[in-house]
Amino acid sequence: NHKHIEYGIKTPIINLPNFINIDRYQVCYEPLDYFVYFGRLTGIKGLQTLVDAMKYVKISNLKIIGDGELQEQLKEYIKQNQISNVTLLGYQTTNNLIPLIQNSAFTIVPSEWYENYPMAVIESFACGKPVIGSNLGAIPELVIDSHNGLLFESGNSLDLANKILYLINHPQETIKMGHNGRQQVEAINTPLLHYRQLLDVYQQLL
């Protein structure tokens, strides 16, 4: 909303949350020893910052899920820098992706551009996973620091590494944040609530 106002869009601005079919996403509070990024492998998504952060993270494992223009470049960078705990899984179908999220400890959304309402965040919350997100765009409106995830300075790999290590080293707190994320999705991101809010917007316009 701040960016819309900055560019001259007059208030009031109505924020209509995205929605998902929550029943499709089952929670898992006994994660395996890994965390994930899922999405397009493009420069604006902050993947270089994420992989650089892994130079400081010597425990647990990062799985990068998705494809895009940076895929080969990231493979070569990981090999050259001998980063042994990062795996690129490539494109995964939704049926394969959801279990990978469910069994992770947490997810990372390191975007370096102004995300509008990233589905990766609410899909993570739906699986009961906290999110480490960059403090840019709409991400801080969804990720409440120390409540359902952690925020880091966009583009700052050391700050991101510190937040990753914090969640790894505080598993019970990580699980609690995941609970909070799931509760947030159940309260805000249901299809019925979206439908009611959309109708309300139409009624206001009429």
C-alpha positions as CSV (number, residue, x, y, z in Angstrom):
1,N,0.0,0.0,0.0
2,H,2.9,2.4,0.8
3,K,4.2,2.1,-2.8
4,H,0.8,2.7,-4.3
5,I,0.4,5.9,-2.3
6,E,4.0,6.9,-3.2
7,Y,3.1,6.7,-6.9
8,G,0.1,8.8,-6.5
9,I,-2.8,6.3,-6.2
10,K,-5.3,7.9,-3.9
11,T,-6.7,6.3,-0.8
12,P,-8.6,4.4,0.3
13,I,-6.8,1.3,-1.0
14,I,-8.5,-2.0,-0.3
15,N,-6.3,-5.0,0.2
16,L,-8.0,-8.2,-1.0
17,P,-6.0,-11.2,0.2
18,N,-5.2,-14.1,-2.1
19,F,-6.9,-17.4,-1.1
20,I,-6.1,-21.1,-1.3
21,N,-7.8,-24.4,-0.7
22,I,-6.5,-25.0,2.8
23,D,-7.7,-28.6,2.9
24,R,-5.1,-29.4,0.2
25,Y,-2.3,-28.5,2.6
26,Q,-1.7,-30.7,5.6
27,V,0.5,-29.6,8.4
28,C,3.6,-31.4,9.7
29,Y,5.2,-30.3,12.9
30,E,7.9,-33.0,12.9
31,P,10.1,-31.8,10.0
32,L,13.1,-33.4,8.3
33,D,16.5,-31.8,8.3
34,Y,16.0,-29.3,5.5
35,F,14.4,-26.0,4.5
36,V,13.2,-24.9,1.0
37,Y,12.9,-22.2,-1.5
38,F,10.3,-22.8,-4.2
39,G,9.5,-20.6,-7.1
40,R,11.0,-19.2,-10.3
41,L,14.8,-19.1,-10.6
42,T,15.2,-15.5,-11.7
43,G,17.4,-12.7,-10.5
44,I,14.7,-10.7,-8.9
45,K,13.9,-13.5,-6.5
46,G,17.0,-13.1,-4.5
47,L,18.5,-16.5,-5.2
48,Q,22.1,-15.3,-5.4
49,T,21.7,-13.8,-1.9
50,L,20.2,-17.0,-0.7
51,V,23.0,-19.2,-2.0
52,D,25.6,-16.8,-0.7
53,A,24.0,-17.1,2.7
54,M,24.5,-20.8,2.6
55,K,28.3,-20.2,2.7
56,Y,27.7,-19.4,6.4
57,V,25.3,-22.2,7.1
58,K,27.1,-25.4,7.7
59,I,24.3,-27.4,9.2
60,S,21.0,-28.6,7.7
61,N,20.2,-28.5,4.0
62,L,18.6,-26.2,1.5
63,K,16.4,-27.5,-1.3
64,I,15.8,-25.1,-4.2
65,I,12.7,-26.1,-6.1
66,G,11.8,-24.6,-9.5
67,D,13.4,-23.7,-12.8
68,G,14.3,-20.6,-14.7
69,E,17.0,-18.6,-16.3
70,L,19.4,-18.9,-13.3
71,Q,19.3,-22.7,-13.0
72,E,22.6,-23.5,-14.7
73,Q,24.4,-20.5,-13.3
74,L,23.4,-21.5,-9.8
75,K,24.5,-25.1,-10.3
76,E,27.9,-23.9,-11.4
77,Y,28.2,-21.4,-8.6
78,I,27.3,-24.0,-6.0
79,K,29.9,-26.4,-7.5
80,Q,32.7,-23.7,-7.7
81,N,32.1,-22.6,-4.1
82,Q,31.8,-26.2,-2.8
83,I,28.5,-25.5,-1.1
84,S,27.6,-29.1,-0.2
85,N,24.3,-28.6,1.6
86,V,22.3,-27.0,-1.3
87,T,20.4,-29.1,-3.8
88,L,18.6,-27.9,-6.9
89,L,15.5,-30.1,-7.5
90,G,14.3,-28.4,-10.6
91,Y,10.6,-28.1,-11.5
92,Q,8.2,-30.2,-9.4
93,T,4.5,-30.9,-10.0
94,T,2.2,-29.6,-7.3
95,N,1.7,-33.2,-6.0
96,N,5.4,-33.5,-5.5
97,L,5.9,-29.9,-4.2
98,I,3.4,-29.9,-1.4
99,P,5.0,-32.9,0.5
100,L,8.4,-31.2,0.1
101,I,7.1,-28.1,1.8
102,Q,5.2,-30.1,4.5
103,N,8.3,-32.0,5.5
104,S,10.6,-29.0,5.6
105,A,11.5,-27.0,8.8
106,F,10.7,-23.6,7.2
107,T,10.7,-21.9,3.8
108,I,12.5,-18.8,2.5
109,V,11.2,-16.0,0.3
110,P,14.3,-13.8,-0.4
111,S,12.8,-11.6,-3.1
112,E,14.6,-8.4,-4.1
113,W,11.6,-6.8,-5.9
114,Y,8.2,-5.6,-4.7
115,E,6.1,-8.8,-4.4
116,N,2.4,-8.1,-4.4
117,Y,0.9,-10.9,-2.3
118,P,3.3,-13.9,-2.7
119,M,1.5,-17.2,-2.8
120,A,4.7,-18.9,-1.6
121,V,4.2,-17.3,1.8
122,I,0.6,-18.4,2.3
123,E,1.3,-21.8,0.9
124,S,4.1,-22.2,3.4
125,F,1.8,-21.0,6.3
126,A,-0.9,-23.5,5.1
127,C,1.6,-26.3,5.6
128,G,2.4,-25.0,9.1
129,K,5.8,-23.6,8.1
130,P,7.3,-20.3,9.2
131,V,8.8,-18.1,6.5
132,I,12.1,-16.2,6.4
133,G,11.3,-13.3,4.1
134,S,13.0,-10.2,2.8
135,N,11.7,-6.9,4.3
136,L,10.4,-5.7,1.0
137,G,7.1,-5.2,-0.7
138,A,4.1,-7.0,0.8
139,I,6.2,-9.6,2.5
140,P,6.4,-7.7,5.8
141,E,2.6,-7.4,5.7
142,L,2.3,-11.2,5.8
143,V,5.4,-12.3,7.7
144,I,5.2,-10.9,11.2
145,D,8.7,-11.0,12.6
146,S,9.2,-13.5,15.4
147,H,5.5,-14.5,15.2
148,N,5.1,-16.5,12.0
149,G,8.6,-16.1,10.6
150,L,11.6,-13.8,10.5
151,L,12.4,-10.8,8.3
152,F,15.9,-10.0,6.9
153,E,17.4,-7.1,5.1
154,S,16.8,-7.6,1.3
155,G,20.0,-8.5,-0.4
156,N,22.0,-9.0,2.8
157,S,23.3,-12.6,2.7
158,L,24.8,-12.5,6.2
159,D,21.6,-11.3,7.8
160,L,19.7,-14.0,6.0
161,A,22.3,-16.6,7.2
162,N,21.8,-15.5,10.8
163,K,18.0,-15.8,10.5
164,I,18.4,-19.3,9.0
165,L,20.7,-20.4,11.8
166,Y,18.3,-19.0,14.4
167,L,15.4,-21.1,13.2
168,I,17.6,-24.2,12.9
169,N,18.9,-23.7,16.4
170,H,15.5,-23.0,17.9
171,P,13.3,-25.9,16.7
172,Q,10.5,-25.5,19.2
173,E,10.2,-21.8,18.5
174,T,10.2,-22.6,14.7
175,I,7.3,-25.0,15.2
176,K,5.3,-22.4,17.2
177,M,5.8,-19.9,14.4
178,G,4.5,-22.5,12.0
179,H,1.4,-22.9,14.1
180,N,0.8,-19.2,14.0
181,G,1.2,-19.1,10.2
182,R,-1.4,-21.8,9.8
183,Q,-3.8,-20.0,12.1
184,Q,-3.3,-16.8,10.0
185,V,-4.1,-18.6,6.8
186,E,-7.2,-20.1,8.3
187,A,-8.4,-16.7,9.4
188,I,-7.5,-14.6,6.3
189,N,-7.0,-16.7,3.2
190,T,-10.0,-18.9,2.8
191,P,-12.1,-18.9,-0.5
192,L,-15.3,-18.0,1.4
193,L,-13.7,-15.0,3.1
194,H,-12.2,-13.8,-0.3
195,Y,-15.6,-14.2,-1.9
196,R,-17.3,-12.1,0.9
197,Q,-14.7,-9.4,0.7
198,L,-14.9,-9.2,-3.1
199,L,-18.7,-8.8,-2.9
200,D,-18.3,-6.1,-0.3
201,V,-15.9,-4.2,-2.6
202,Y,-18.4,-4.5,-5.5
203,Q,-21.2,-3.2,-3.2
204,Q,-19.1,-0.2,-2.1
205,L,-18.4,0.6,-5.8
206,L,-22.1,0.4,-6.7
